[in-house]
Amino acid sequence: MALKQDQFQDIMEREKGLQRGLTTRQLSMIAIGGAIGTGLFLGSGMAIGFAGPSVIVSYAIGAIIALLLMGCLAEMTVAHPTTGSFGAHAERYINPWAGFTVRYSYWFSLVCAVGTEVSAMSVYMKYWFPDVPGLLWVVLFSAALIYVNATSVNLFGKVEYWFSMVKVVAIVAFIILGATVVFGTNSHPDMGVQNLTNDGGFFPNGAWGMWIAIFISLFSYLSIEMIAVSAGEAKEPEKAVPIALKSAVVRLVLFYLLTLALMLMIIPWKQAGGDKSPFVKVFELINFPGGAGIMNFVVLTAALSAMNSQLYIATRMLFSLSRAGFAPASLGSVSKKGVPLKALALSTAGIAIATIINTVNPDNAFIVMISLSSFGAMFAWFMVFVTHLYFRRKWEQAGGRLLPVRMIGYPYLTIFGALLLAAVVLSTWFQPEFKDTLTLGFPWLIFITIAYFIWKKANPQAYQTSSDAKKQDITQ
């Protein structure tokens, strides 16, 4: 028999209780809000330090991986719009272990990513209040965003929309101002295309510097996949998701590449790193009245926005794990307004982790949090590619309906995306600053796999039900 949409209905049923209150424009902004954050405004300075001007190539290659990922994810999400998203897809189309490890790894990644944004906030606030302890800002901002997430998905959507709007307007303004400074009639002689080849050429640290910076670019693009998770609370996911994915990807690629290119034409690449955001340094260099303070406000807003989105998605991922039987049932309960409050409470653990790291090792807190958060997200991305191969093959074998959104170049581009992503992540083993990504990541996979088999032994009935449902999905 043909594979039908409602044969994924058991997952849809078990994840009921959340409100479908997000509009298409809010979905687009959620993806942009998550991906335009610390990775662009602060992490870009670190990437420039590794690659120099060739960081533009690094971010372009990272964009290719993100585009291929979104193609695979859009196809599966439109077929099965659910809060469990790629974790639920992996559970059904590969096996329960895949669904278990993907969701837990992604959840832990988001928890640490929340901590990354918190770490960045203390850096930004030093611009105005250099003597105030960073812990104070962590507490104040965290309390505000926890309140937003605990109230309702409607409030979250509205707050995130305006957070992201601030960033989008600021980046567009930066592009216009940067282009005027570089190419205008009153352009400064020390600013221009020549800065892309000064100080050691376009590849001052060689091909390796460019290559390792791809890893930082991927961290910057992380969270664009949030659209797929939030589809479970979208009003019309079949229409909203494809539109939101396409618009978000195009905007992100243009924003990242244009802003980086203009930034490097204005400020020599060796001056782009350090504690301050390179965006703030640009405004200081061109002596734009009040510009540095305004840009610091924007990058602070970006961090708040990204943390807001990540906290939301982490909560929904833990909710999905609970409803699948992979986590305590209490974490799957929702408030009267459809918010998984207990899952939210546990997902704030990243704030505590960041606070501890900031206290113990404040100088390296940001890079440590990147390493901790990156592996789980990269593993989830890799598994999206793998799941897509299983999904498309089994969908077509079962004679499923024509997919309204299809990944171009299947299976070759799916495989290419997976291999390119794996090559970049495995390269971190040879870069001391990011080696922790693998030295912590692989033990995590072993730990979570052991945890899965312990769960499987303790819950044989749940495992059997999950396996039977998977078989029905692809054979009936």
Buried (B, 14 or more C-beta within 10 A) or exposed (E): EEBEEEBBBBBBEBBEBBBBBBBBBBBBBBBBBBBBBBBBBBBBBBBBBBBBBBBBBBBBBBBBBBBBBBBBBBBBBBBBBBBBBBBBBBBBBBBBBBBBBBBBBBBBBBBBBBBBBBBBBBBBBBBEEEEEEBEEBBBEBBEEBBEBBBBBBBBBBBBBBEBBBBBBEBBBBBBEBBBBBBEEEEBEEEBBEEBBEBEBEBBBBEEBBBBBBBBBBBBBBBBBBBBBBBBBBBBEBBEBBBBBBBBBBEBBBBBBBBBBBBBBBBBBBEBBBEEBBBBBBBBBBBEBEEBBBBBBBBBBBBBBBBBBBBBBBBBBBBBBBBBBBBBBEEBBBBBEBBBBBBBBBBBBBBBBBBBEBBEEEEEBBBBBBBBBBBBBBBBBBBBBBBBBBBBBBBBEEBEBEEBEBEBEEBEEBBBBBBEBBBEBBEBBEEBEBBEBBBEBBEEBBEEBEEBBEEBBEEBEEBBEBBEEBBEEBBEE
